[in-house]
Amino acid sequence: MTEVILERPHEHIAVIRLNRPEARNALSLGVRTALAEHFTQLGTDDITRCIILTGGDKIFAAGADLRDMVERTPVEMFVRRSERLWQPIADCPKPVIAAVNGYALGGGCELAMHADIIVAGEGAQFGQPEVRVGIMPGAGGTQRLVRAVGKFRAMKILLTGEPIPARDALAMGLVSEVVADAEVFDRALAIAKTIASLPPLAIMQIKEAAIAGEDASLEAGLALERKAFQLLFATNDQKEGMRAFLEKRRPEFEGR
């Protein structure tokens, strides 16, 4: 059985689906390798304009595969260099939407936080329970969570290991929106279709500027934004978009 499935529900949209239901979509080394391969390929694919990352209807991902980790030594964990498998997701220039049902815990929560937009079901739960098995987050949990929700909310989640219901995650800024469980994927797909209909070069420049400027000074971030804004006037899509607006017609964006 393929543990990570690639689907194409629309010409410009790719769906990456975790498929280890018997292990609650635990992020084994094989799953992380497959994720890295898919994101590497889709990041350079001119056809793909948006990516949806999801699990099943009942669970997103319940964390790392503890059976594979329980007897590991520090040297074994070091030489695995698993951070290399997360980097293609973090570096993906295309917008990523996480469609989350059920548990997104530990590595699953960290995986969701690699996305740009998170659509969660009413029954979804987020958390970093690593402390409860004697370790700590190791794929960005202590860093991305603090940046997403602030120090004091993040520290409660990290230090207690308690899960956070979807509505609480929404209130603290960890997710983009919450919908009925049965509507999660359809809502993510609707957002992806909207993004895919827009100029892809502008979309990628927006993502790059927002992420690169996140930890920069305001002046440096504004300079980055300004240069990206000016660069887009070299694209055919800028001419098409503005002319279509003035001519009161629907634009046709080609990514050029």
Secondary structure by P-SEA (a helix, b strand, c coil): cccbbbbbccccbbbbbbccccccccccaaaaaaaaaaaaaaaacccccbbbbbcccccccccccccccccccaaaaaaaccccccccccccccbbbbbccccccaaaaaaaaaccbbbbcccbbbbccccccccccccccccccccccccaaaaaaaaacccccaaaaaaaccccccccccaaaaaaaaaaaaaaaccaaaaaaaaaaaaaaccccaaaaaaaaaaaaaaacccaaaaaaaaaaaacbbbbbccc
